[in-house]
Amino acid sequence: MSALNAAMSALLGLSLVTTLAAAQGSTVCERGGRSGPRLPLGVTLGEADLGMTPSPCGGRVLSLEGRGTALLELDDFYGAIDAGAVISGSYPLSDRWWLSGAIAPLQFRFVQNASIAATTLGLGATTLGLHAWLVDGARWRVSAYGRLRFPTETGRQYAATVGVEPGVAALWSPSPRVTVAFGASLQGLFTVLGSHTVSRMTAQVTADVGVLLRWFEPVLGAELRVGTDDDGAFEYIAPKLGLRFHPGRRWVIALDAMMPLGGVDRTLARAALGVTRAW
């Protein structure tokens, strides 16, 4: 009973602190100081921003990233390397609603299948999203969003892929220096090839926690994805690592990486290096 009473006292204390902070008008999105904006880990297995857990804070934000993915399957003598640049950002429509978008202006792909190799270079996919916050407080911020994927790739000559993604994103800040991010989404991809359409559905959840140490912020996280793959529903569980540098209040330089483990996905690793500017 003593442990239960202590837990209840802690919860009541946290609620009181949260209520007082909310009354003063502060929110989880206003960290203050010289640090940059709070951002979830910016790496996942998807094109443009599809599958990426967004920040529930919105605002005017512009990012430029370089992303790379390595895939290796020794048993099938198959390997692939993807690399490219992605420009993404968000723009507020009102206090509650905002738009987001991402485009890959340069996408490189190298595929080796036994003795056959192929290389493509061109424009990548484009995504456009609409977001709205649902809960806004001193310690929590929760938003819902929907994204569309458009087939702007120039490397595909005979097939076109469109996609849709509804999801939710949340930030929790137990202290000014700690950021906990959550995300959950469903993704539907539909590839049209002539008169045939192939669909693929996936669901994923993400969680990560970052601790701000003056201008440096290490972040640890994980991502779980399941889907409708013919080889199995469990696609992967991936540990994630992020290193954030805050050269100024409105700037963030981020290096993020993930390594899918288990499941049917054959991706070896994915990494992203980018810079973000908020206004």
C-alpha positions, -999 to 999 in steps of 0.1 A, spaced: 0 0 0 29 24 7 42 19 -28 7 26 -42 3 57 -21 37 69 -32 28 64 -68 -5 82 -64 13 111 -47 37 113 -76 9 113 -101 -10 140 -82 22 161 -80 28 158 -117 -8 167 -124 -5 198 -102 28 209 -119 12 203 -153 -19 223 -145 1 253 -131 24 253 -162 -6 252 -185 -22 281 -167 9 301 -174 5 294 -211 35 272 -217 34 241 -239 56 212 -247 66 228 -280 82 258 -263 114 244 -248 132 278 -248 169 284 -243 193 281 -273 181 247 -283 164 239 -316 129 224 -320 119 191 -305 119 165 -333 112 127 -334 139 105 -349 139 112 -386 146 78 -401 124 50 -413 119 27 -443 98 48 -466 101 73 -495 99 111 -490 81 114 -456 59 83 -458 62 64 -425 81 92 -408 67 101 -374 61 139 -377 65 165 -350 31 172 -335 42 208 -330 39 220 -366 51 255 -372 72 268 -401 100 243 -405 123 236 -434 147 206 -436 173 193 -460 185 157 -456 207 132 -472 195 96 -468 210 62 -475 198 26 -473 218 -7 -477 201 -40 -485 221 -73 -487 208 -109 -492 237 -133 -496 215 -164 -501 198 -149 -531 229 -130 -544 210 -98 -542 220 -63 -530 208 -27 -533 220 7 -523 197 37 -522 209 73 -516 193 106 -522 184 141 -509 150 150 -494 136 185 -489 108 186 -463 89 212 -443 57 223 -427 36 255 -428 8 265 -404 -27 271 -418 -41 282 -384 -34 277 -347 -46 240 -350 -40 230 -386 -8 228 -407 5 213 -439 36 192 -445 54 182 -476 85 163 -488 101 157 -521 132 138 -531 148 160 -559 176 135 -563 174 97 -559 201 72 -567 195 34 -567 220 6 -575 208 -30 -577 229 -61 -581 210 -94 -588 235 -122 -593 254 -111 -624 229 -84 -635 233 -48 -623 212 -17 -628 215 19 -618 189 47 -618 192 84 -610 164 109 -610 135 124 -591 121 106 -562 86 104 -546 66 133 -531 44 134 -501 18 159 -489 2 159 -454 -25 176 -434 -21 178 -396 -41 190 -366 -33 189 -329 -57 172 -306 -42 177 -272 -20 207 -263 -6 211 -228 24 219 -207 37 183 -209 18 167 -238 11 174 -274 -9 150 -296 -17 154 -332 -35 134 -360 -24 135 -396 -30 121 -430 -5 118 -459 -6 111 -496 22 97 -516 25 109 -553 43 89 -580 68 116 -591 97 91 -595 114 93 -629 133 60 -624 102 39 -629 91 36 -665 62 12 -664 48 13 -629 34 40 -607 29 39 -569 5 59 -549 1 58 -511 -20 69 -482 -10 71 -445 -33 81 -415 -15 84 -382 -11 100 -348 20 116 -332 27 126 -296 54 144 -276 58 141 -238 82 162 -219 86 151 -182 113 178 -178 125 207 -200 155 187 -212 138 153 -219 117 146 -249 97 114 -254 81 109 -289 55 84 -299 40 76 -333 16 51 -348 4 49 -384 -12 27 -411 3 28 -447 -12 17 -479 8 15 -511 -8 7 -544 14 0 -574 -3 2 -609 14 -18 -637 -7 -17 -668 -41 -32 -659 -28 -48 -627 -27 -32 -592 -6 -46 -564 -15 -34 -529 6 -35 -497 -6 -25 -462 16 -20 -432 12 -7 -396 39 7 -375 46 21 -340 76 41 -329 90 55 -297 121 74 -288 135 95 -260 161 123 -262 180 141 -234 193 176 -241 228 182 -228 234 219 -235 239 219 -273 241 181 -277 211 157 -276 215 119 -279 183 101 -288 174 63 -285 143 47 -300 127 17 -316 103 10 -345 80 -20 -350 63 -27 -383 39 -54 -394 23 -59 -428 7 -80 -454 38 -95 -470 33 -130 -484 64 -142 -465 50 -132 -431 33 -104 -412 62 -94 -390 84 -71 -411 110 -59 -385 118 -44 -352 145 -18 -355 166 -1 -328 173 36 -336 200 60 -326 201 98 -332 227 125 -325 213 160 -324 234 192 -324 218 225 -315 240 254 -329 213 279 -322 177 281 -309 161 276 -343 186 252 -358 191 214 -355 217 192 -371 207 156 -369 224 122 -376 199 93 -373 203 56 -381 183 24 -377 190 -13 -382 160 -36 -389 162 -69 -371 142 -101 -376 111 -103 -398 109 -106 -435 124 -72 -444 160 -76 -458 172 -40 -452 206 -40 -435 206 -4 -423 194 31 -430 209 65 -421 200 101 -425 220 133 -420 202 166 -422 198 202 -410 165 218 -399 156 254 -396 125 266 -377 108 301 -377 
